[in-house]
């Protein structure tokens, strides 16, 4: 992990396309502006984790009795 110290209005460049700007520092909170191409998705970590959890849950096929019933009906 790279750790950098920045002051308000100072920037961090990530590659050619992404710029982070320190907008405000108030107590233990820091506001950061993110400039990135529209095709780059930017999420807070907790939101990203929630999306991953939902995607995993949606991809699992539940054992639904209705599906079994339809399969039996179609196989007759």
N, CA, C and O atoms as CSV, one atom per row, in Angstrom:
chain,resi,resn,atom,element,x,y,z
A,1,UNK,N,N,0.847,-1.173,0.000
A,1,UNK,CA,C,0.000,0.000,0.000
A,1,UNK,C,C,0.892,1.236,0.000
A,1,UNK,O,O,1.829,1.341,0.792
A,2,UNK,N,N,0.597,2.140,-0.873
A,2,UNK,CA,C,1.289,3.429,-0.921
A,2,UNK,C,C,0.527,4.409,-0.044
A,2,UNK,O,O,-0.685,4.556,-0.198
A,3,UNK,N,N,1.204,5.075,0.863
A,3,UNK,CA,C,0.580,6.056,1.741
A,3,UNK,C,C,1.140,7.428,1.406
A,3,UNK,O,O,2.355,7.629,1.407
A,4,UNK,N,N,0.246,8.375,1.118
A,4,UNK,CA,C,0.647,9.722,0.733
A,4,UNK,C,C,0.000,10.747,1.658
A,4,UNK,O,O,-1.136,10.567,2.098
A,5,UNK,N,N,0.712,11.800,1.944
A,5,UNK,CA,C,0.135,12.933,2.673
A,5,UNK,C,C,-0.234,14.002,1.665
A,5,UNK,O,O,0.556,14.339,0.783
A,6,UNK,N,N,-1.444,14.535,1.800
A,6,UNK,CA,C,-1.924,15.573,0.891
A,6,UNK,C,C,-2.639,16.628,1.705
A,6,UNK,O,O,-3.148,16.349,2.791
A,7,UNK,N,N,-2.676,17.833,1.181
A,7,UNK,CA,C,-3.418,18.936,1.781
A,7,UNK,C,C,-4.607,19.256,0.884
A,7,UNK,O,O,-4.704,18.747,-0.233
A,8,UNK,N,N,-5.510,20.100,1.375
A,8,UNK,CA,C,-6.683,20.487,0.594
A,8,UNK,C,C,-6.240,21.045,-0.757
A,8,UNK,O,O,-5.279,21.809,-0.844
A,9,UNK,N,N,-6.948,20.655,-1.792
A,9,UNK,CA,C,-6.729,21.031,-3.199
A,9,UNK,C,C,-5.516,20.349,-3.829
A,9,UNK,O,O,-5.229,20.593,-5.001
A,10,UNK,N,N,-4.806,19.515,-3.104
A,10,UNK,CA,C,-3.724,18.752,-3.722
A,10,UNK,C,C,-4.303,17.490,-4.349
A,10,UNK,O,O,-5.353,16.998,-3.937
A,11,UNK,N,N,-3.598,16.978,-5.350
A,11,UNK,CA,C,-4.127,15.882,-6.154
A,11,UNK,C,C,-3.197,14.674,-6.125
A,11,UNK,O,O,-2.016,14.764,-5.791
A,12,UNK,N,N,-3.786,13.547,-6.491
A,12,UNK,CA,C,-3.054,12.301,-6.688
A,12,UNK,C,C,-3.467,11.775,-8.057
A,12,UNK,O,O,-4.662,11.705,-8.346
A,13,UNK,N,N,-2.523,11.409,-8.898
A,13,UNK,CA,C,-2.816,10.845,-10.213
A,13,UNK,C,C,-2.662,9.334,-10.149
A,13,UNK,O,O,-1.700,8.820,-9.578
A,14,UNK,N,N,-3.616,8.631,-10.738
A,14,UNK,CA,C,-3.539,7.182,-10.890
A,14,UNK,C,C,-3.578,6.898,-12.381
A,14,UNK,O,O,-4.613,7.073,-13.024
A,15,UNK,N,N,-2.473,6.469,-12.921
A,15,UNK,CA,C,-2.383,6.268,-14.365
A,15,UNK,C,C,-2.575,7.588,-15.089
A,15,UNK,O,O,-2.318,8.656,-14.533
A,16,UNK,N,N,-3.030,7.510,-16.338
A,16,UNK,CA,C,-3.244,8.713,-17.136
A,16,UNK,C,C,-4.646,9.281,-16.962
A,16,UNK,O,O,-4.881,10.451,-17.262
A,17,UNK,N,N,-5.593,8.452,-16.471
A,17,UNK,CA,C,-7.001,8.796,-16.553
A,17,UNK,C,C,-7.674,9.189,-15.245
A,17,UNK,O,O,-8.756,9.776,-15.268
A,18,UNK,N,N,-7.062,8.881,-14.106
A,18,UNK,CA,C,-7.754,9.054,-12.836
A,18,UNK,C,C,-7.029,10.067,-11.960
A,18,UNK,O,O,-5.815,9.987,-11.771
A,19,UNK,N,N,-7.787,11.021,-11.428
A,19,UNK,CA,C,-7.236,12.034,-10.534
A,19,UNK,C,C,-8.075,12.074,-9.263
A,19,UNK,O,O,-9.301,12.172,-9.323
A,20,UNK,N,N,-7.416,11.999,-8.123
A,20,UNK,CA,C,-8.065,12.167,-6.830
A,20,UNK,C,C,-7.685,13.533,-6.297
A,20,UNK,O,O,-6.510,13.900,-6.320
A,21,UNK,N,N,-8.662,14.296,-5.814
A,21,UNK,CA,C,-8.414,15.622,-5.264
A,21,UNK,C,C,-8.936,15.666,-3.840
A,21,UNK,O,O,-10.068,15.257,-3.578
A,22,UNK,N,N,-8.118,16.160,-2.917
A,22,UNK,CA,C,-8.567,16.338,-1.545
A,22,UNK,C,C,-9.415,17.606,-1.517
A,22,UNK,O,O,-8.912,18.700,-1.769
A,23,UNK,N,N,-10.689,17.457,-1.212
A,23,UNK,CA,C,-11.633,18.570,-1.253
A,23,UNK,C,C,-11.724,19.261,0.105
A,23,UNK,O,O,-11.687,20.488,0.192
A,24,UNK,N,N,-11.842,18.455,1.166
A,24,UNK,CA,C,-12.068,19.026,2.487
A,24,UNK,C,C,-11.572,18.051,3.551
A,24,UNK,O,O,-11.679,16.835,3.396
A,25,UNK,N,N,-11.035,18.600,4.619
A,25,UNK,CA,C,-10.648,17.811,5.778
A,25,UNK,C,C,-11.356,18.433,6.973
A,25,UNK,O,O,-11.151,19.601,7.301
A,26,UNK,N,N,-12.198,17.621,7.619
A,26,UNK,CA,C,-12.949,18.124,8.775
A,26,UNK,C,C,-12.938,17.040,9.848
A,26,UNK,O,O,-13.600,16.013,9.704
A,27,UNK,N,N,-12.192,17.269,10.912
A,27,UNK,CA,C,-12.087,16.278,11.975
A,27,UNK,C,C,-11.466,15.003,11.444
A,27,UNK,O,O,-10.363,15.020,10.899
A,28,UNK,N,N,-12.180,13.887,11.605
A,28,UNK,CA,C,-11.653,12.602,11.141
A,28,UNK,C,C,-12.218,12.194,9.783
A,28,UNK,O,O,-12.114,11.030,9.398
A,29,UNK,N,N,-12.813,13.135,9.054
A,29,UNK,CA,C,-13.344,12.848,7.725
A,29,UNK,C,C,-12.595,13.624,6.656
A,29,UNK,O,O,-12.205,14.774,6.855
A,30,UNK,N,N,-12.405,12.974,5.525
A,30,UNK,CA,C,-11.750,13.597,4.377
A,30,UNK,C,C,-12.694,13.452,3.187
A,30,UNK,O,O,-13.160,12.349,2.902
A,31,UNK,N,N,-12.983,14.554,2.488
A,31,UNK,CA,C,-13.769,14.494,1.257
A,31,UNK,C,C,-12.797,14.446,0.097
A,31,UNK,O,O,-11.881,15.261,-0.010
A,32,UNK,N,N,-13.020,13.467,-0.769
A,32,UNK,CA,C,-12.136,13.245,-1.908
A,32,UNK,C,C,-12.964,13.336,-3.181
A,32,UNK,O,O,-14.027,12.724,-3.280
A,33,UNK,N,N,-12.481,14.090,-4.142
A,33,UNK,CA,C,-13.101,14.139,-5.459
A,33,UNK,C,C,-12.388,13.162,-6.374
A,33,UNK,O,O,-11.161,13.061,-6.347
A,34,UNK,N,N,-13.154,12.441,-7.188
A,34,UNK,CA,C,-12.590,11.451,-8.102
A,34,UNK,C,C,-12.956,11.841,-9.523
A,34,UNK,O,O,-14.134,11.945,-9.863
A,35,UNK,N,N,-11.947,12.055,-10.347
A,35,UNK,CA,C,-12.155,12.287,-11.779
A,35,UNK,C,C,-11.672,11.043,-12.502
A,35,UNK,O,O,-10.500,10.676,-12.417
A,36,UNK,N,N,-12.597,10.389,-13.221
A,36,UNK,CA,C,-12.263,9.158,-13.933
A,36,UNK,C,C,-13.148,9.053,-15.172
A,36,UNK,O,O,-14.225,9.647,-15.216
A,37,UNK,N,N,-12.706,8.310,-16.165
A,37,UNK,CA,C,-13.547,8.100,-17.345
A,37,UNK,C,C,-14.862,7.428,-16.944
A,37,UNK,O,O,-14.927,6.733,-15.929
A,38,UNK,N,N,-15.895,7.637,-17.738
A,38,UNK,CA,C,-17.204,7.079,-17.419
A,38,UNK,C,C,-17.202,5.556,-17.380
A,38,UNK,O,O,-18.038,4.958,-16.702
A,39,UNK,N,N,-16.280,4.922,-18.094
A,39,UNK,CA,C,-16.248,3.455,-18.108
A,39,UNK,C,C,-15.563,2.871,-16.859
A,39,UNK,O,O,-15.545,1.652,-16.683
A,40,UNK,N,N,-15.006,3.719,-16.003
A,40,UNK,CA,C,-14.383,3.259,-14.760
A,40,UNK,C,C,-15.405,3.401,-13.640
A,40,UNK,O,O,-15.882,4.499,-13.352
A,41,UNK,N,N,-15.732,2.283,-13.019
A,41,UNK,CA,C,-16.696,2.311,-11.918
A,41,UNK,C,C,-15.965,2.665,-10.633
A,41,UNK,O,O,-14.910,2.106,-10.333
A,42,UNK,N,N,-16.534,3.599,-9.875
A,42,UNK,CA,C,-15.938,4.042,-8.616
A,42,UNK,C,C,-16.973,3.849,-7.515
A,42,UNK,O,O,-18.077,4.389,-7.590
A,43,UNK,N,N,-16.611,3.077,-6.492
A,43,UNK,CA,C,-17.511,2.785,-5.386
A,43,UNK,C,C,-16.797,2.983,-4.067
A,43,UNK,O,O,-15.574,2.861,-3.994
A,44,UNK,N,N,-17.557,3.290,-3.015
A,44,UNK,CA,C,-17.025,3.178,-1.663
A,44,UNK,C,C,-16.882,1.690,-1.388
A,44,UNK,O,O,-17.648,0.887,-1.922
A,45,UNK,N,N,-15.914,1.309,-0.564
A,45,UNK,CA,C,-15.646,-0.109,-0.318
A,45,UNK,C,C,-16.876,-0.848,0.190
A,45,UNK,O,O,-17.156,-1.958,-0.263
A,46,UNK,N,N,-17.623,-0.246,1.133
A,46,UNK,CA,C,-18.782,-0.947,1.695
A,46,UNK,C,C,-19.880,-1.151,0.650
A,46,UNK,O,O,-20.601,-2.147,0.706
A,47,UNK,N,N,-20.017,-0.237,-0.286
A,47,UNK,CA,C,-20.998,-0.392,-1.365
A,47,UNK,C,C,-20.538,-1.489,-2.319
A,47,UNK,O,O,-21.339,-2.318,-2.750
A,48,UNK,N,N,-19.257,-1.493,-2.644
A,48,UNK,CA,C,-18.702,-2.529,-3.516
A,48,UNK,C,C,-18.921,-3.912,-2.905
A,48,UNK,O,O,-19.320,-4.844,-3.602
A,49,UNK,N,N,-18.659,-4.046,-1.594
A,49,UNK,CA,C,-18.846,-5.330,-0.919
A,49,UNK,C,C,-20.307,-5.764,-0.970
A,49,UNK,O,O,-20.593,-6.940,-1.191
A,50,UNK,N,N,-21.239,-4.824,-0.768
A,50,UNK,CA,C,-22.671,-5.148,-0.819
A,50,UNK,C,C,-23.073,-5.609,-2.221
A,50,UNK,O,O,-23.852,-6.552,-2.362
A,51,UNK,N,N,-22.555,-4.962,-3.244
A,51,UNK,CA,C,-22.842,-5.355,-4.630
A,51,UNK,C,C,-22.335,-6.766,-4.890
A,51,UNK,O,O,-23.035,-7.583,-5.488
A,52,UNK,N,N,-21.118,-7.048,-4.441
A,52,UNK,CA,C,-20.547,-8.383,-4.634
A,52,UNK,C,C,-21.389,-9.452,-3.931
A,52,UNK,O,O,-21.630,-10.523,-4.487
A,53,UNK,N,N,-21.829,-9.156,-2.718
A,53,UNK,CA,C,-22.654,-10.104,-1.965
A,53,UNK,C,C,-23.972,-10.357,-2.680
A,53,UNK,O,O,-24.406,-11.503,-2.794
A,54,UNK,N,N,-24.612,-9.294,-3.163
A,54,UNK,CA,C,-25.888,-9.436,-3.883
A,54,UNK,C,C,-25.702,-10.211,-5.183
A,54,UNK,O,O,-26.527,-11.058,-5.527
A,55,UNK,N,N,-24.624,-9.926,-5.902
A,55,UNK,CA,C,-24.363,-10.647,-7.155
A,55,UNK,C,C,-24.161,-12.131,-6.898
A,55,UNK,O,O,-24.658,-12.972,-7.647
A,56,UNK,N,N,-23.431,-12.448,-5.839
A,56,UNK,CA,C,-23.191,-13.861,-5.512
A,56,UNK,C,C,-24.502,-14.548,-5.154
A,56,UNK,O,O,-24.768,-15.659,-5.611
A,57,UNK,N,N,-25.324,-13.887,-4.334
A,57,UNK,CA,C,-26.610,-14.467,-3.939
A,57,UNK,C,C,-27.521,-14.661,-5.149
A,57,UNK,O,O,-28.220,-15.670,-5.237
A,58,UNK,N,N,-27.522,-13.720,-6.070
A,58,UNK,CA,C,-28.378,-13.807,-7.254
A,58,UNK,C,C,-27.929,-14.907,-8.206
A,58,UNK,O,O,-28.740,-15.454,-8.953
A,59,UNK,N,N,-26.644,-15.232,-8.183
A,59,UNK,CA,C,-26.130,-16.246,-9.102
A,59,UNK,C,C,-26.349,-17.661,-8.593
A,59,UNK,O,O,-26.218,-18.620,-9.355
A,60,UNK,N,N,-26.681,-17.804,-7.314
A,60,UNK,CA,C,-26.936,-19.127,-6.759
A,60,UNK,C,C,-28.359,-19.546,-7.087
A,60,UNK,O,O,-29.297,-18.762,-6.940
A,61,UNK,N,N,-28.515,-20.782,-7.531
A,61,UNK,CA,C,-29.837,-21.282,-7.894
A,61,UNK,C,C,-30.453,-21.917,-6.644
A,61,UNK,O,O,-29.940,-22.912,-6.131
A,62,UNK,N,N,-31.541,-21.344,-6.162
A,62,UNK,CA,C,-32.168,-21.917,-4.969
A,62,UNK,C,C,-32.897,-23.217,-5.302
A,62,UNK,O,O,-33.312,-23.422,-6.442
A,63,UNK,N,N,-33.050,-24.074,-4.333
A,63,UNK,CA,C,-33.806,-25.311,-4.510
A,63,UNK,C,C,-35.284,-24.984,-4.326
A,63,UNK,O,O,-35.812,-25.018,-3.214
A,64,UNK,N,N,-35.927,-24.671,-5.422
A,64,UNK,CA,C,-37.316,-24.222,-5.379
A,64,UNK,C,C,-38.214,-25.376,-5.811
A,64,UNK,O,O,-38.012,-25.960,-6.875
A,65,UNK,N,N,-39.194,-25.700,-4.996
A,65,UNK,CA,C,-40.089,-26.817,-5.312
A,65,UNK,C,C,-40.908,-26.525,-6.568
A,65,UNK,O,O,-41.288,-27.453,-7.283
A,66,UNK,N,N,-41.184,-25.263,-6.844
A,66,UNK,CA,C,-41.936,-24.903,-8.042
A,66,UNK,C,C,-41.217,-25.321,-9.314
A,66,UNK,O,O,-41.851,-25.762,-10.273
A,67,UNK,N,N,-39.923,-25.189,-9.327
A,67,UNK,CA,C,-39.126,-25.594,-10.496
A,67,UNK,C,C,-39.218,-27.098,-10.662
A,67,UNK,O,O,-39.349,-27.597,-11.779
A,68,UNK,N,N,-39.150,-27.822,-9.553
A,68,UNK,CA,C,-39.265,-29.285,-9.619
A,68,UNK,C,C,-40.626,-29.695,-10.190
A,68,UNK,O,O,-40.725,-30.616,-11.001
A,69,UNK,N,N,-41.671,-28.991,-9.748
A,69,UNK,CA,C,-43.021,-29.323,-10.219
A,69,UNK,C,C,-43.153,-29.063,-11.720
A,69,UNK,O,O,-43.735,-29.873,-12.441
A,70,UNK,N,N,-42.619,-27.946,-12.189
A,70,UNK,CA,C,-42.687,-27.622,-13.614
A,70,UNK,C,C,-41.892,-28.646,-14.426
A,70,UNK,O,O,-42.334,-29.073,-15.493
A,71,UNK,N,N,-40.728,-29.035,-13.926
A,71,UNK,CA,C,-39.905,-30.021,-14.624
A,71,UNK,C,C,-40.656,-31.339,-14.754
A,71,UNK,O,O,-40.609,-31.968,-15.811
A,72,UNK,N,N,-41.349,-31.771,-13.697
A,72,UNK,CA,C,-42.114,-33.012,-13.741
A,72,UNK,C,C,-43.261,-32.909,-14.739
A,72,UNK,O,O,-43.533,-33.855,-15.478
A,73,UNK,N,N,-43.932,-31.761,-14.759
A,73,UNK,CA,C,-45.049,-31.563,-15.684
A,73,UNK,C,C,-44.582,-31.607,-17.132
A,73,UNK,O,O,-45.257,-32.183,-17.985
A,74,UNK,N,N,-43.438,-31.007,-17.414
A,74,UNK,CA,C,-42.940,-30.968,-18.778
A,74,UNK,C,C,-42.409,-32.310,-19.244
A,74,UNK,O,O,-42.411,-32.596,-20.441
A,75,UNK,N,N,-41.957,-33.129,-18.319
A,75,UNK,CA,C,-41.373,-34.416,-18.697
A,75,UNK,C,C,-42.431,-35.478,-18.944
A,75,UNK,O,O,-42.099,-36.568,-19.409
A,76,UNK,N,N,-43.716,-35.190,-18.643
A,76,UNK,CA,C,-44.799,-36.176,-18.866
A,76,UNK,C,C,-45.218,-36.220,-20.292
A,76,UNK,O,O,-46.111,-36.989,-20.650
